[in-house]
Structures are given as structure tokens and as C-alpha cells.
Amino acid sequence: MPDDAPLPAPATHDIGGAPRFRCTPVEPDDAAPPDDFGKRVDALRQLLAQRGLMSVDELRRGVEAIPEAEYHALGYYERWLRSISGLMLEKGVVTAEDLRG
């Protein structure tokens, strides 16, 4: 890349150094275990991975593809579930009707 080439815009999930987040206090949440919803989503992710239906890289791709407004409105495990749902739709494992319940 030439020295004068513009840098690519950061992805929605890549908020490190973004001006609008610079003075936002960081609240450590890694000490708290996931709630019941988070545990169920993680269990689903593990089962799908064990069955070869998805990988952590695919999960990451799906999370990173969530539109910015939705990304910031969702919680951590809600993003995972959104990604898992999209992946399973993409692969034909479930239908949109299945997800509507």
C-alpha cells in the first residue's frame, strides 16, 4: 500500500481508538460469570462446533457482519445468537420459519 493511500475504515466491532468511545469508562465484566442466557448460547455454540456445523471463525465473521446500529444495541451473547442464527440459516440447517418459532 502506498504511503499516501487512505487507511481502510475500521469495522463496526473494532472500536479501539474510535473518538466517540475514547472517554467511555470501561467496566470489567470478565470477573462475572455469564447469566443463564449466556450459558445457553455458549452451550449451543459448543454443540454446533462439536457437530462440525460451525467454527469460532464463522461465529466471529457473523458477529463482525452485524450492522453497526444493531451491533451496539445487542449484548455480548445476543450478538453470538444473532451470528449463530445467521450461520445456521446460511447453511440451511434451519429456516426463517424455524427461527420464528
Backbone hydrogen bonds, N-H to C=O, Kabsch-Sander energy under -0.5 kcal/mol:
donor,donor_aa,acceptor,acceptor_aa,energy
5,A,2,P,-1.7
14,D,11,A,-1.4
15,I,13,H,-1.5
18,A,15,I,-2.1
21,F,18,A,-2.1
22,R,18,A,-0.6
22,R,19,P,-1.1
24,T,21,F,-1.4
27,E,25,P,-0.5
32,A,29,D,-0.7
39,K,35,D,-2.5
40,R,36,D,-2.2
41,V,37,F,-2.4
42,D,38,G,-2.4
43,A,39,K,-2.3
44,L,40,R,-2.3
45,R,41,V,-2.4
46,Q,42,D,-2.5
47,L,43,A,-2.5
48,L,44,L,-2.5
49,A,45,R,-2.2
50,Q,46,Q,-2.7
51,R,47,L,-1.7
52,G,49,A,-1.6
53,L,48,L,-2.8
54,M,48,L,-0.8
59,L,55,S,-2.2
60,R,56,V,-2.5
61,R,57,D,-2.4
62,G,58,E,-2.4
63,V,59,L,-2.3
64,E,60,R,-2.8
65,A,61,R,-1.0
66,I,63,V,-1.3
71,Y,67,P,-3.1
72,H,68,E,-2.4
73,A,69,A,-1.0
74,L,70,E,-1.4
79,R,75,G,-2.2
80,W,76,Y,-1.5
81,L,77,Y,-2.5
82,R,78,E,-2.5
83,S,79,R,-2.5
84,I,80,W,-3.2
85,S,81,L,-2.7
86,G,82,R,-2.1
87,L,83,S,-2.6
88,M,84,I,-2.5
89,L,85,S,-2.2
90,E,86,G,-2.7
91,K,87,L,-2.1
92,G,89,L,-1.2
93,V,88,M,-2.0
94,V,88,M,-1.3
99,L,95,T,-1.7
100,R,96,A,-1.5
101,G,97,E,-1.1
